[in-house]
Structures are given as structure tokens and as C-alpha cells.
Amino acid sequence: MSTSNRWTAAVTDHAFPDLRQEEAILRPMGFDFRVGQCRTPEETAAFCADADAILTQWAPITAEVIEGLSRCKIIVRYGIGVDNVDLEAAKRRGIPVVNVPDYAVQEVADHTLALMLGVVRKIPQVVSQVRHGVWEIAPCRPIMGLAGRVLGTAGFGNIARAVIRRAQAFGMKTIAYDPYVPEHVFAEHGVERVDWEGLLGQSDILSPHLPLTEKTRHAINRDAFARMKPEAYLVNTSRGGIVNADDLAEALQEGMIAGAALDVLEVEPILPDSPLLQLDQCLVTSHCAWYSEDSLLLLQKYAALEIARLFEGGRPLHIVNQVEPRPIA
């Protein structure tokens, strides 16, 4: 650690144009910055061993990495999901893990609706046909209208609610499954609360907005597709591992559902030989739902502010592993 600085912030990896937001917040507090592009647990462990605070985007923060941390007071994930951090290992060490859940709610909701419109209205196919000189409706029939159709969300958090507000503006009926949200909250948003079976069976558009846990991993699988309407569509902008991609490909090939639009996959980037890329009824974007120039700046700013709160004697806003931070000496 620099002799002129009290603490070290280790940025394990990032894909940002620069780190000016973080530096503007943390350097005046006495932080030195160490910036890397770690890809393996071994690289991450060596890079972070004596860091006081860790900012991470995708680097693996495994149990072995966490056990080797000698000074770390906080781990902040750039983004909502914390799949790359071993939460239990951090909890055992008394290190709070913090995410940034509120930086791109509107962007993700916008992208969800864009994917929904794209796959239901068959926009990519229509554009391709026009470019090849085909000026007809027939090749893309049938196309489902949205007014009066049912949008169902698995989960009813901030992003799901933002998606639902947009869908309601299209005249869609909205339903949601979330056992952790009180009944009155659904009513306040004009949403019908349903159970899992009701969600699968009633939705014309199914849009999951869930964290990735052992319980939710592959929750949308062949069994789920079998319970959905054959004219239904799946739109996923939450976590790739929620959907079993092999089962989805088979469901689309067999006509179990009408189509799918995905911004996230369990394996990213998508493999070039993925059957999903060969299906006209499947639309895939490159995990970009979160992105706008505005949200990019907010993500970096909010992540740095969580560290600042802790080292100024406060409590981070979004601790995800139930660890109360220790006072900073």
C-alpha cells in the first residue's frame, strides 16, 4: 500500500472506459487504486490479498480467494447479481458483500419490452425479408397482438414492476408470482397475484426477474415449458441460469412454446454452435439490457459510494450476505 494513502481499493476487473467516478469519490478519502483484469481464482487471490476494499465485475471471488484476504472490509459487485462471489465464505470471514441493484432499472425494463416486441412482432425476420426484397406479411404470419394478452413475471421487485407498468400501457393484463411480497403490494400495482402453476399456465409472455440461487437455477425447464401455452413467449433479462438453455432449444424446436428472447445465458458469450442461434423464433442480445451511458455512470458511482459509506463510519445500503460491517479502525 502506498505510504501516502491509508487504504487500497482493488478493482479486480472491469469493462468501463475509465474509473474516474470511483477515483473522484475514493481518492480524497485516502484510497490508492489497484486495477487489474483478473480471470482466474489464482490471479484474483494474488491481486486482492492485501486490499482493504474490493470492486469486482466478473472475476471469481471464490472461497479460496476470500480465505486469503488479510485486510478486506467490503466486497462490492458492479451490478445486481453476485454469482461470482462466494457469499457464505465472505459471511464466515465477516466481510459484507454489496451489490448495486438500483442503477439500471429503467434500462432493463426498456430492453425487456424491446425484446418482447421484437420476438412477438418478429421484427428481425421482417427486417431480413425486406433486405432480401420480400415485401409481404405472409412469411411472418402469425403475429400475436399484445392488447388483452397476459404478461406474467416471476418475481415482483423493482425491475418486474417497471416492466409491468410498461406492459400495462400496451393494454396487457399483468400477473406475477412472488411468495415474498405482501398481497396488498400486488393490488396497488394493478397486478393479479398467482402461484407458480398459474404463472406458467396463464402467461402469454413469461418474463422472469429473479436472483440466481440454487432454488431458481433451471426453474424454467422442460417441465415448465410443458405447462405453458404453445403460443406463449419467454423473455429473459434477469439471470441466464434461471433457464435451462438445452430444454429451451428443444421446446422451441418441438413447438412447445412460440418463441423466446434472451439477453442473458448460463454460458456467456453464447457458443457459436448453440442451437438457439439457428432458430428464427429465438432472439438473443449480448447481455446489454443494463446499459445506457447514464446507467454506466450510475453503476460506477453507486459502487464507489458503498465503499465510501463504510469507510466514513456508515453502513452500506445493499448488503446481500447479512453481514453487519465492523467499525473501520
Summary of the structure (lengths in Angstrom):
residues: 329
radius of gyration: 21.8
end to end distance: 16.1
largest distance: 71.6
contacts: 1067
relative contact order: 0.14
helix: 38%
strand: 16%
